Amino acid sequence: MKPRFLLPAVLVAGGLLSASAGFAASTGTAAVTLGASANAVLQVLDPFFSIIPTALDYSNDYVEATGAAGLRVRLKSNSLTGCILYVKCGDASPQIALADFLVRTQTAAGVGGTTMSSYTAITAADQALWSTGIAQVGFVQINTDIRVQNLFAYPDAMAAGTTSYTDNLTYTVVAQ
């Protein structure tokens, strides 16, 4: 009886050895496709901003904050045709008259883009502040210069502290 069990065991063992010796390596490929779409990212670096006039500002009848002392935002976009940064004052009842609230940027435009390089009164509608005509892959910082003029139109009681007048600016970046 032992020889009957020995033969199947030898056949099974031989089959395992020949099967493992017969395996061949095989490879395949897979294509991975990224379906990218044009997007833009905006970060407001100065969500709260105060500007307090000095005696010299009152004699000039305006106060301003320029360059890095102004309002700062960062943006980037992967749109091959660039992006536009808009700014507006969407307040229903702005406390600083829009005609007295001026903005501009001295930040150089991106390739093929434009800037609002001279002071312009803010409006309730989007105004193009800065743009680029190519993808802005890394973050770029855009500084908004702020000027408030006609300072004597904003009264203050002769008490400690100052009277605050607040307008809210809304920045929007749109991929082109």
C-alpha positions in Angstrom: 0.0 0.0 0.0 2.8 2.3 0.6 3.8 2.4 -3.1 0.3 3.7 -4.1 0.7 6.7 -1.9 4.3 7.3 -2.9 3.6 7.6 -6.6 0.9 10.3 -6.3 3.2 12.2 -3.9 6.1 12.0 -6.4 3.8 13.2 -9.2 2.5 16.1 -7.2 6.0 17.2 -6.0 7.3 16.9 -9.6 4.4 19.0 -10.9 5.1 21.7 -8.3 8.7 21.8 -9.3 8.1 22.0 -13.0 5.3 24.6 -12.5 7.5 26.9 -10.5 10.3 26.6 -13.0 8.0 27.5 -15.8 6.7 30.9 -14.6 7.7 33.8 -16.8 7.8 37.5 -15.9 5.2 39.7 -17.5 4.7 43.5 -17.6 2.0 45.9 -18.6 1.5 49.6 -18.7 -1.2 52.0 -17.6 -1.8 55.5 -18.9 -2.7 58.0 -16.2 -4.4 61.2 -17.4 -4.9 64.3 -15.3 -7.9 66.2 -16.5 -6.7 69.7 -15.4 -9.0 72.7 -15.6 -8.2 76.4 -15.4 -8.4 77.5 -11.8 -7.3 80.5 -9.7 -6.5 80.9 -6.0 -6.7 84.1 -4.1 -5.5 84.8 -0.5 -6.2 88.2 1.2 -3.2 88.8 3.4 -4.7 91.9 5.1 -8.3 91.2 5.9 -8.4 94.1 8.4 -6.7 97.4 7.5 -6.7 100.7 9.3 -5.4 104.0 8.0 -5.1 106.9 10.4 -4.4 110.4 9.1 -1.7 112.6 10.6 -1.6 116.4 10.8 0.4 116.5 7.5 -2.3 114.2 5.9 -5.0 116.7 6.9 -3.0 119.6 5.5 -2.8 117.6 2.2 -6.5 116.6 2.5 -5.7 112.9 1.9 -4.1 109.9 3.6 -2.6 107.0 1.7 -0.9 103.7 2.3 1.3 102.5 -0.6 3.3 99.4 -1.6 3.7 96.8 1.1 2.0 99.2 3.6 -1.2 99.0 1.5 -3.6 96.0 1.2 -1.8 92.8 0.1 -3.3 89.8 -1.7 -1.6 86.8 -3.2 -2.9 84.8 -6.2 -2.0 82.1 -8.6 -3.6 80.5 -11.6 -2.9 77.6 -14.0 -4.9 79.1 -16.8 -2.7 79.2 -20.0 -4.3 82.6 -20.8 -3.8 84.1 -17.4 -6.1 85.7 -14.9 -7.5 89.0 -13.8 -7.7 90.4 -10.3 -10.8 92.6 -9.7 -11.6 94.9 -6.8 -14.8 96.6 -5.8 -16.7 98.0 -2.8 -19.9 96.1 -2.6 -21.2 97.8 0.6 -24.9 98.8 0.4 -24.1 102.0 2.3 -20.4 102.7 2.2 -19.2 105.0 5.0 -16.3 106.4 3.0 -17.7 108.0 -0.1 -16.7 105.9 -3.2 -15.5 109.1 -4.9 -13.1 109.7 -2.0 -11.8 106.1 -1.8 -9.1 105.7 -4.5 -7.1 102.5 -5.4 -4.2 101.6 -7.6 -1.4 99.1 -7.8 2.3 99.6 -8.5 2.8 95.8 -8.8 4.1 95.1 -12.3 1.6 93.2 -14.5 2.3 89.7 -15.5 3.4 88.9 -19.0 0.8 90.3 -21.4 -1.3 91.8 -18.6 -2.2 95.2 -17.3 -2.4 97.1 -14.0 -4.5 100.0 -12.7 -1.4 102.1 -12.2 -3.0 105.5 -11.4 -5.4 106.2 -8.6 -9.0 105.5 -9.5 -12.1 105.9 -7.4 -13.4 102.6 -6.2 -16.9 101.6 -7.5 -19.6 99.0 -6.6 -18.8 97.1 -9.8 -15.7 95.0 -10.4 -12.7 97.0 -11.6 -9.6 95.2 -13.1 -6.7 96.0 -10.8 -4.1 93.6 -12.2 -3.8 90.8 -14.8 -1.4 88.5 -16.5 -1.8 86.8 -19.9 0.0 83.6 -19.0 -0.3 81.0 -16.3 0.8 82.3 -12.9 1.9 79.0 -11.4 3.5 80.3 -8.2 1.9 82.8 -5.9 2.4 86.5 -6.8 1.7 89.3 -4.3 -0.2 92.3 -5.5 -0.2 95.4 -3.3 -3.2 97.7 -3.4 -2.3 101.3 -2.7 -5.1 103.1 -0.8 -5.9 106.8 -0.8 -8.7 108.5 1.0 -9.2 112.1 0.1 -11.5 114.9 1.2 -10.6 114.1 4.9 -12.7 117.0 6.3 -15.9 115.3 5.1 -15.3 112.7 7.9 -16.1 114.4 11.3 -14.8 113.2 14.7 -16.0 114.2 18.1 -13.4 115.9 20.3 -13.2 112.9 22.6 -10.6 110.3 23.2 -9.9 108.0 20.2 -11.0 108.3 16.6 -14.2 107.9 14.7 -14.1 104.9 12.3 -15.4 104.9 8.8 -15.3 101.5 7.2 -15.8 100.3 3.6 -15.3 96.6 2.6 -13.3 95.8 -0.5 -14.0 92.6 -2.3 -11.3 91.0 -4.4 -12.1 88.5 -7.1 -9.6 86.6 -9.3 -10.9 85.1 -12.5 -9.0 82.7 -14.8 -9.2 83.9 -18.4 
